[in-house]
Structures are given as C-alpha cells and as structure tokens.
Amino acid sequence: MVTGGASGAGRAVAQRIVREGGAVAIWDADPVAIEAARKATGAQFALQVDVTDADAVDAAAEESIAALGSVDLLMCSAGITGATCPVETYPRDNWLRVIDINLNGPFYCCQALIPAMKARGYGRIVNMSSVGGKEGNPNAAAYAASKSGLLGFTKALGKELATSGILVNAVTPAVFRTPLLDQMPQSQIDFMLGKIPMGRPGEVDEVAALVCWLLSEECSFSTAATFDISGGRSTY
C-alpha cells in the first residue's frame, strides 16, 4: 500500500515496486490524479482515500487486502506543507489540517494494516518524514512539528514490533522535485536549497531507491531508524 501514491515519491515508489514484480495498491485523495497514476505505474489497485478519516482508512485497508490478497509493505507518503508564515499568525485550522494529514494519517494507516502483517509474521513500513522534522524550518512550524512527531511515532512503533517480523523506518528527505514544492513560495524553496551542500534538489527516483530498499527483504536489521537523503544537509 502506498499513500499519496498519485504523485511525487509515492508514485515513484509504486512504479518501482511494480517494475520489480510487486503488486501495489495506491491510495490518494485526488480521484483524477490517482487514476492517471494507476495507469502510468501499472498498479493493480487504486483507491480514493482520505487518510485523516480513520473509518475510511480501515475500509480501504480491508478492500485493498481483498483485492491484492495480502499486505507486506506500507509506505506512508501522503502529506502537505501547510501555510508559510510565523507561528503568531499561523492559521489554526491550517495547523490542525497539517497535523491531521502528516501525523494522524500514518497512525491510522499503520493501525489498520499492522494486524494483517502480524498474521503473516512479516511486514515493512516506511514513513515519509523530512529533514524539516529534524531541524525545523522557520515559517513552517506545523510541517516541522508533524514531521518531527512522525519520527517519534516511527521509533516507538519500530521498537514495539521489533520481534514481530515487521520493521518500521522513516526517511528524511531535504528538498525534492515533487508537487509539494508547488505549495511553497519561492523564498521558502530558496531558503531550503541554500542549506543543501550539493546545491540541488533531490529527484524522486533517488528517494524511491532508498525507500524500496527499506521495503525489501534485504532490509533485515534496521528498525525504528531514520534514514537521511538530503544532499549533505543533515549528517546525524
């Protein structure tokens, strides 16, 4: 299952999994984009899902498992950047929306799919966080808080499941060429690019390569961990 699979890193991961012989269910909130992504990636199943609705996530999990036969992998990639402004003027409804999608969404998705993974004694979960969740970016407090919270959630869950056969890790990209950039003013993009020693944004295929390793059987002794892919920005 790949949430936010209609665009960006989620779509790239779905495409690579299909190319390597896997069966994929794409979840996304955009009904138009998700159908285009299903055709482009070759995903076997696609479903419009609002990850902030716990009941909808539970239903999507049941429907997707029925369509694919089982679930081994979950990538939580659905997310938004939110407003770009200081905390003192940050719209409260926007704050709640960012937290709901970026943090509550992965919680609902993991909670819905872990039982099926436990029944098989195997699973891999990757949560898409951000270097902003480690360092914080000014004028993006909601995004930083949500992604930082996702790191804490990943570490806790990974330790809970460490002996179950289910491994849980997080990826912390810097700036990547995804539709998320369209949600930011150029000044914010320039600020973040200026902190990357390699001097360029990442490409979605680069993050997909890392995520797909974390989703594979080759990842066998890493859990509750954070994996940077930031062009040298984050080195700890």
URURHU-V472124 format. One record per residue. N is the residue number from 1. SS is DSSP state (2 for helix, 1 for strand, 0 for the rest). OMEGA is omega in whole degrees, 0 to 359 (NA if undefined). Layout:
n & ss & omega
N & SS & OMEGA
N & SS & OMEGA
This chain:
n & ss & omega
1 & 0 & 178
2 & 1 & 177
3 & 1 & 187
4 & 0 & 188
5 & 0 & 182
6 & 0 & 182
7 & 0 & 172
8 & 2 & 183
9 & 2 & 179
10 & 2 & 179
11 & 2 & 180
12 & 2 & 178
13 & 2 & 179
14 & 2 & 181
15 & 2 & 181
16 & 2 & 179
17 & 2 & 178
18 & 2 & 180
19 & 2 & 181
20 & 0 & 172
21 & 0 & 181
22 & 0 & 175
23 & 0 & 189
24 & 0 & 167
25 & 1 & 178
26 & 1 & 172
27 & 1 & 177
28 & 1 & 181
29 & 0 & 185
30 & 0 & 185
31 & 2 & 180
32 & 2 & 182
33 & 2 & 184
34 & 2 & 178
35 & 2 & 177
36 & 2 & 180
37 & 2 & 179
38 & 2 & 180
39 & 2 & 184
40 & 2 & 184
41 & 2 & 186
42 & 0 & 179
43 & 0 & 184
44 & 0 & 186
45 & 1 & 178
46 & 1 & 186
47 & 1 & 173
48 & 1 & 184
49 & 0 & 171
50 & 0 & 186
51 & 0 & 177
52 & 0 & 180
53 & 0 & 185
54 & 2 & 180
55 & 2 & 179
56 & 2 & 178
57 & 2 & 178
58 & 2 & 180
59 & 2 & 180
60 & 2 & 179
61 & 2 & 180
62 & 2 & 182
63 & 2 & 182
64 & 2 & 178
65 & 2 & 177
66 & 2 & 182
67 & 2 & 184
68 & 2 & 180
69 & 0 & 179
70 & 0 & 174
71 & 0 & 177
72 & 0 & 191
73 & 1 & 173
74 & 1 & 171
75 & 1 & 177
76 & 1 & 184
77 & 0 & 180
78 & 0 & 180
79 & 0 & 175
80 & 0 & 180
81 & 0 & 184
82 & 0 & 182
83 & 0 & 175
84 & 0 & 182
85 & 0 & 180
86 & 0 & 180
87 & 2 & 185
88 & 2 & 179
89 & 2 & 184
90 & 0 & 181
91 & 0 & 185
92 & 2 & 179
93 & 2 & 178
94 & 2 & 176
95 & 2 & 181
96 & 2 & 180
97 & 2 & 179
98 & 2 & 179
99 & 2 & 182
100 & 2 & 182
101 & 2 & 190
102 & 2 & 183
103 & 2 & 180
104 & 2 & 180
105 & 2 & 177
106 & 2 & 177
107 & 2 & 180
108 & 2 & 183
109 & 2 & 178
110 & 2 & 181
111 & 2 & 183
112 & 2 & 189
113 & 2 & 181
114 & 2 & 180
115 & 2 & 179
116 & 2 & 176
117 & 2 & 179
118 & 2 & 181
119 & 2 & 179
120 & 2 & 181
121 & 0 & 182
122 & 0 & 174
123 & 1 & 175
124 & 1 & 179
125 & 1 & 175
126 & 1 & 177
127 & 1 & 182
128 & 1 & 176
129 & 0 & 183
130 & 0 & 173
131 & 2 & 175
132 & 2 & 177
133 & 2 & 178
134 & 2 & 187
135 & 2 & 186
136 & 0 & 174
137 & 0 & 178
138 & 0 & 180
139 & 0 & 176
140 & 0 & 188
141 & 2 & 181
142 & 2 & 179
143 & 2 & 180
144 & 2 & 181
145 & 2 & 181
146 & 2 & 182
147 & 2 & 174
148 & 2 & 177
149 & 2 & 180
150 & 2 & 176
151 & 2 & 178
152 & 2 & 178
153 & 2 & 181
154 & 2 & 181
155 & 2 & 179
156 & 2 & 182
157 & 2 & 179
158 & 2 & 179
159 & 2 & 177
160 & 2 & 189
161 & 0 & 190
162 & 0 & 181
163 & 0 & 185
164 & 0 & 188
165 & 0 & 179
166 & 1 & 180
167 & 1 & 186
168 & 1 & 181
169 & 1 & 179
170 & 1 & 176
171 & 1 & 181
172 & 1 & 178
173 & 1 & 165
174 & 0 & 180
175 & 0 & 176
176 & 1 & 178
177 & 0 & 178
178 & 0 & 178
179 & 2 & 177
180 & 2 & 180
181 & 2 & 179
182 & 2 & 180
183 & 2 & 184
184 & 0 & 171
185 & 0 & 182
186 & 2 & 180
187 & 2 & 178
188 & 2 & 178
189 & 2 & 180
190 & 2 & 179
191 & 2 & 183
192 & 2 & 177
193 & 2 & 181
194 & 0 & 180
195 & 0 & 182
196 & 0 & 181
197 & 0 & 179
198 & 0 & 172
199 & 0 & 179
200 & 0 & 172
201 & 0 & 175
202 & 1 & 177
203 & 0 & 186
204 & 2 & 179
205 & 2 & 178
206 & 2 & 178
207 & 2 & 178
208 & 2 & 179
209 & 2 & 179
210 & 2 & 181
211 & 2 & 183
212 & 2 & 172
213 & 2 & 180
214 & 2 & 179
215 & 0 & 187
216 & 0 & 176
217 & 0 & 179
218 & 0 & 173
219 & 0 & 188
220 & 0 & 183
221 & 0 & 176
222 & 0 & 174
223 & 0 & 183
224 & 0 & 186
225 & 1 & 179
226 & 1 & 182
227 & 1 & 180
228 & 1 & 170
229 & 1 & 195
230 & 0 & 179
231 & 0 & 178
232 & 0 & 181
233 & 0 & 183
234 & 0 & 185
235 & 0 & 178
236 & 0 & NA
